[in-house]
Amino acid sequence: MSAPLYIKVKPQDNVAIAVHDIPQGTEVMPGIHANCDIPQAHKIALQPIPKNEPIVRYGVVLGYAKDDIQTGDWINEHMVILPKSPALDDMPYATHIVPKEDLPEPTVTTWMGYKNEHGPAGTRNLLGIMTTVQCVAGVAKVAVERIKKELLPKYPNVDGVVAVTHPYGCGVAINAPMAYIPIRSLHNIIHHPNFGGEVMVLGLGCEKLTYERLMDPEDITPENCLTIQECHGHDEMMNQIMAMAEKKLQKLNQRKREPLPLSELVIGMQCGGSDAFSGLTANPSAGYAADMLVRGGGTVMFSEVTEVRDGVHMLAARCVNKEVRDRLAQEMKWYDDYLDEGGVDRDANPTPGNKKGGLANIVEKAMGSIAKSGTSPIVEVTGPGERPTKKGLIYAATPASDIVCGPSQIAAGIGLQLFMTGRGTPYGLEIAPVIKVCSRNEMKDNWFDMIDISAGQVATGEKTIAEVGTQIFNYMIDVASGRKQPYSDQYGFHNDMCIFNPAPIT
């Protein structure tokens, strides 16, 4: 059986996606020849599309033709007029609710995690050292290197030490209406499931983000906080940090993995460096794995506001009630206004790499992005860095930027992240493992030792979404249980914690 030349998603689509580069003159399907070379993942017109008429993929209008398009033409981003974004008022809700028993059944019902007194279980056993302000980031980083070298070898049950630094805390409008977003995120990261309930915070002493704003009152103790302006010189400062860390490590070393139900696992879904295959292979396969976890009682978060905005009505149909639908609309409206104040719209999202990978605009990107959420009902909508209160599928509203979305999901409590990519990125998180799933076999062949799983065989017809989705689920359980380590952790590819801050800098 020969590999397919194209993929057409819905019967009503008037374009198809090239599985590989298609040379000019190739008969793509009976009666349709390529009028020019069609790059891999790009669109070919299956029928004439007159000027101002809709271009349809996924059964959705991606936009309108700027000029007449002929059958067999290559359609790229320069040929498409962006449509208006869907209205947010009175969206129908709960019209497409998939019963839990109709979701794919997980292959296992337990995993090996670190039980916490409060909140979900940890996938790792880490000492986290939070800073109140960027001014002490250098101190924290030097201290962490010393702790790893001098103390960590004595505590074999502790996986590592993480300095949680950030560009916030001073020179900011701390009482601005939007300041609660970065403050909430940092507060929640202190209590991340992988930190095992141990709190360690380094402050400077003159910053605006004081302990009282950042921490719970019961946590503000000499055992948990160190103000370095009060230390008498470098050596005393470092000695106090090391002594505090050692007490925390002694407690963390007593943690052990134990069998836990899937309801104790929280994962995040994100995609970056997407291409036109992402919505056909990697994202729906990850969505299948997400459905398996939800079926087993676990929690899955997906995010990226601009990458769901054009499919918001599809998400509203999966919201379990009016309250969830209204919160979804509220988060979308907030972001619409946020972008408008910045003088841009949602189509500022796609990157040059997205477009080179065949994505013409944000509508096309959004249709593929949503696929990673699977088919489960949406039980709750949360804001950036906000912890969910329910189990199941959560829409966690965050910016789409990988480097901001990841920390926001960390603040929300994920113990692991699935990251889908078509173009490739070395992105990773130090606090929670990141599993890379690519959309094309060519990506895996090129980055054979940096991509964990390829979904490219879905495009070539060698595997089904269910087969790759099950592979992703099984690998996810192994990583969460500490049996396997994704490439980003093997190499220490960990990005900075870029906390979303829409508040002013003074």
N, C-alpha and C positions, 0 to 999 in steps of 0.2 A: 504494500500500500504506500503510495507516494505521499509526501508531506503536503499539507494544504498550502496554497499560495496566499490565501486571504482568510480573514475572520469577519463574518457579518453577524452582529449580535441579535438584532430583532428583524422580523420579516419586513417591517415598515422602514427600515434604515435605507437611505439612498447613498450610503458610503460603506466601504469595507476597509479593513486594516491589513496592510501587507505583512505577512508573517516573516518574510525575508525581503531583501532588496529585489525589486521587480524591474528587469530591464525593459526599455522602450520596445513596444511591439509585442510583448508577451500577451498571450490570450489568458486573461485572468480567470474568466469563466466564459461559457459559450456566448459568442457575439460581443464580448467586451475585451478590448485590447488596451494596454497601457499606452497613452499618447506620449509619455516621456518616462524617464527613469523614475520609479517610485521608491523612495527610501524605506527601509524597514520601519514598521510601526506607523507609517504615515497613511493617510486616507486616499483612496481612489474613488472617483465618482462612478456609481453604478447606473446612473441615468442622467439625462440633461437636467441641470438645476438653473432656471432662469435667474437673472438679477433680482435681488430682494426676496427670493424664495428660500424656504427653510432648508438647512443642512441637518440631516437627522442621523444620529448614532445613539445606541442604547434605547432606541425608540423615543428619544428626547431631542428637541430642537437645540442644537449647539449654537446656532446663530443663523445669519442670513447671508446669502451670496452677495459680495460686493459687485461682481460682474457675472455675466453668463458663464456657466461651467458646463463643459461638454462631457459626455460619457467617456470614461477612461482618463480624465484629467487627474492630476495630482492636486489635492486640496491641502493647503497649508494655512498658517495663522494669518497671513497677509490677505487672504481671500474671504475672511469671515467677519461679519458685523456682529458684535456682542448684543445679545438680547437683554431686555430688562430683567432684573432679578425678580423672583416670585414674591408676591405680596405676603405679608405676615399676619394680616388681619383675618380672624375667623377661619383658620385652617382646619379642615376636618381632621378629627383625631380618633384613634382607636378603631380605624376602619381596616387595618391590616395587621391583626394580632395573631402571630403564629403560636399555637398552644405549645407549652413546654414539652409535652410528650411527642410532638412532631419534630422537634429539633434532633440532630444526630446524637446518638448515644456515645458518651465518652468511653474510651477503651479501658480506663481505670477509674476508680472511685476515690483513691487516696493518693497522697504524695508525702514526701518527707520534708517537713518544715520546722521552723522554730516557733513554738507556741508563745504568744504574748498575753499578758494579763488583760490588756485592752486592745481592741482593734484586730485586724487580720494578722496572720502569721508572717514571719520573715522567711525570705528565701536565702538570706545570707546572715552572718553574725559579725557585725561591724561595730567599731567604735567611731562615732561621729563627733567631730569637733566643730561647732557652729561659731561663727564670728558675728558680732553685732554690727560691724562696720568694715568697709574695705581697708581702712587704715591698719588693721591688725592682720590682714590676709597674709602678709609676708611672715609674720611671727607664727601663724598657724601652720603654714606650709613647712617652715623649718622644723617646727616642733613635731609634725607628723613624720618627717623623715627620720628624726632622732628616735621617735617612739617605735617606728618600724624596725630600726636597726638594733636598738638597745633593749626594748621591752617585749616586743611582739613574739620573738622566739620562745619566750618563757610561757606563752599562753597559746598552745597549739589549737585550741578549739575556736579561736578568734580568727576570722578570715582576713581582716585587714583594718586599717585606720583611714578615715576620710576627713579631709579638711573641707568643710562646707563654707566656702568663701563666696562673696557676692559684691556687686557694685552698688550697694545701698547703705543706708544707715545714717549718713550725714550729708550736708549740702542738699538736702531734699526738703520739700514742703510736707513735713511729717503729718500735718493735720488736714491736708488736702482731701477732698472727698474720695479720690481713687487710691489714696495711700494704703487703704486697708488691704488691697490686693497683694502687694509685695509683703506686707507685714504678716498677713494670714499665711502666705506661702512659706515664709521662713519659720513661723511658729510651728506649722505642721511638719516641716522637714525635721525639726528637732525631735519630733515624736515618730519618725519613720519606723515602720515595722522591722526593718533590718538593723536598727540601733538598739533593739532589745530593752527599751525603757530607760536606758542610761542617758542622762543629760549632761553635756559638757559645753559650756559657752565661754568664749573669750571676748571681753569687752575692752574698749579703750579707756573710757571715763568721761569724755566730753561730747560724745555723739548724741544725736537726736533719738536714735532708736535705742532707748534704754531697756534694761532688763524688764522693767514693768510693762513696757509695750510689747515685748517680744515673747515673754514667758508666762506660764501659769504661776500664780503667787506661791504655791507650795514648792515650786521648783527653784525659786530664787534663794539659794543657800550657798554658803562658802564651799560646800562639797561639789557644787555644780557650776559655779561662776567664778571667774578670775578677771579682775580689772587690772590691766597691766600698768596703767599710770601709777598705781599704788605700789608697784614692785620697786625694790631698791636695786636698780641696775639689771643688766642682762642675765647674769648667772642666777640671781634669785628668781627672776621671771621664768627662766627655762626650768629651774628646779621645781618651782611650784606647778608648772604645767605637767612636768613628768610625773610628779607625785600624784596629782589629781588623776592623770591618765592611768597610772598603774592601779589605783583603786577601782576604776571603772573596768579595766581589763580583767581583774580578779573576779569580778561579778560576771562579766560576759563569758569568761572561760567555763563557767558552770552550765551554760546553755548547751543543749543537745537537740539534734533533730529527732523528730518522732513522727509516726504515721498520723496524718491529719486528713480530714475530709476536704474535698475540693472547695467547699464553702469557705475555707480559710485562705484561699488563694485569690489575689487581686492582680490583674495584668492590665497593661496599657497597650493600645494599638496606635501606631503612627506610620506614616509613609513620607519618604523624602527622596528627591532625585527621581520623581516618577516619570513614567513614559506611557505611551498609549496601550502597552501590554499590562500595565499595573492593574487596571480595572478588569482585565480578562483572566489573569493568572494568579499573581501574588496576592492581591487584595481579597478576591473572593475565596481563595484557599485559606488565607488567614481568618476570614469571616467564618468559614466552616469550622475551623478550630475554636473560634470564639463561641460559636453556637454550642459546641460540645462542652465547653467549660460552663456555660450558662446552664445547660441541661443538667450538669452535675452539681449545680448549686453555687458555682463560683461567680466572681464579679469581673466584668470586662469594661474598660473605659475606652471610648474613642473620642477624638477631639477635632481641632483645626477648623475654626469657624468659617473662614473664607472657602474652605474645601468641602463644606456641606451646604453653604448658603443657597446654592442654586438647586439643591435637592431637598430643601427644608420641608416642602410639602410631603415628600416621601417619608421623612422622619416623623412628621406630625402624625401620619397615618399609623405609625408604630408606637406612638406614645400611649401609655395605658389609660390615661385619663386627661381631663381638661387642665388640671393643675400642672401636669408635666408639659403638656402642649404650650400652655401660657408661659412657663419658664423658658422653654425653648425659644419662643418668639421674642421674649424679653432679652435673652442673650444675643440673638441675632440683631435685634434693633440697636442694642448698645454698641455692637461692633460696626454696624452700618454708620452710626453717628461718629464713632471713633475714626473711621476711615475718612468720612466726609470732612471732619475737622482738619485732617492731615492733607486734604486736597487730592485724595486718590479714591479709587473704588476697588472692588474686589478683584478686578482683572490685573491689578498690580502684583498679584500673587505669582502667576507662572513665571518660571525662570527661563533663561536661554536654553538650559539643558532640557527642561520640560518640553520646550517647543522643538528642539532638535530631535527629541524622542517622540514627536508626533502629536503632542497635545496643543491644539490650536488656541484654546482659551480656557478661562477658569471654569466654564460650564462643563467642558469635556473632562477637565481634571477632577471636578467635583463628582461627576458620575462614577468615575473609577475609584475615587477616594472613599466614597460611602460604602463601597462593596466590602471594605474590611470590617464593617460593623456586623456582618452576617445578616441574619433575619430575625433575631430575637426581639421581643418587645422592649421598648425603652422605658425603664421603670423610674428613672430620676434624671434630672438635668442639674448640673452643678457649675459654679463659676470657676475661674482660674485658681488653682491651688486649694480648692475647697474639698473637704473629705465627704464622700458619699455616706448616706445613712441607710441605704438599701443594698441588697445583693441582686445581681443580675446585670443587664446591660445598662450602662450609664453614659449619657452624653456629657462629657466634661469640657465645657467651653474654654478654649485656649486659642492664642494665635496659632497660625499654621507653621510658623518658623520652627524647624526641628529643634534649634538650640534654645528656644523658649518653651515650646510645648513639652519637651522632655522633663525639665525641672518642674513644670506645673503639674504634670502627672505624678512625678515623684512626691511632690507636696500632698497630692491627693491620696497617696498611700500605695502606689503600685509596687509589687515586689519583683516584677519582671516586665519587659517591654518587647513586643513583636514589632519589628521595623521592616517595612516593605520598600524596595527600591528598584528602579529600572535602570538608572544611570550609574548608581554606586556612590557610597559615602562611607568613610571610616568612623562615622559618629558612634559614640558610646556613652554610657552613664556609669559613674563609679559606684553609686549607691545601689543600683539594681542592674542585673545583667540585661543585655540587649541582644536579641536574636535577629540576624539579618536574613530576609527572604527576598530573593531577586525575581524579577518578572521574566527574564530571558535567559536561555542557556548560554548565550554569548557572554553575558555578564558573569555567570558562574565560571565559564572557561577562562575568562580574563583574570578574575579575582578568585581563583580556585581556593585560596587559603585565607580569604577574608569574608566570603559569603557562606553562611551556614547551610542554607537550603535554597535550591532553585525550583521555582514553579514553572519554568520555561517549557517543560514537557506537556503542560496543559495546552499551550499554543500549538505544539506540533502534533497533538492528538495521542501522544504516548501514554499520558496519565490523565485521570479525571481530577476535577477540583476536590472531590471527596477523598481521593487517594492522597493528594498532596496535603490537603487539610488535616487528615489523620496523621501524616508524617510530622507536620508542624506541631500538632497537639502532643504527640508522644515525645518529641524533642523538648518541647516547652516543659513538660512534666519532669523530664530528666534534668534540665537546667535548673528549674525551681528547686529540685530535690538535692542539688549539688553533685549529681552523678556525672554531669557533663558541663563543659565551660565553653561558651560561645567565643568566636575569634576575637571580638572586641575586648573581652576580658583577658584572653590569652596574651594579647599584645599590649594591654593597658591603654587602649585607645579610648580615653575618657574626656568628654568635653567639659568646659566650664559650666558652672551653675548660673545660667543667665536668667535671673528672676524677672518675670514680666512686671514692669512698672509704668503704668500709664499716668502716674502723678507727676507734677512738675519737679524739675531740679532747680533750686534757687541759686 
